Amino acid sequence: MIYKVLYQDNKIKNPRRETTETLYTQSDSAIKVREAIESQTDFNVESIEELSGNYLEYEKKSPNYKLTDLAEL
């Protein structure tokens, strides 16, 4: 499954919509995505959304769409 992760680059600053970043990744579950991000980064995860069907096709058209390997974080 493909997941879209919305996050802030650190946990210290207050979250602001203008500084929210996006990461796309593939995993078996959203729980595994969150565990990998929390153990390997200092990101403040706002949400993790599973993408499928038309939602996935729409996101693939974005110039920012690139799958990130969780092992490379």
Secondary structure, DSSP 4 states (H G I P E B T S, - for coil): -EEEEEEES-SSSPP-GGG-EEEEEE-S-HHHHHHHHHHH---EEEEEEEE-HHHHHHHHTSTT--EE-GGG-
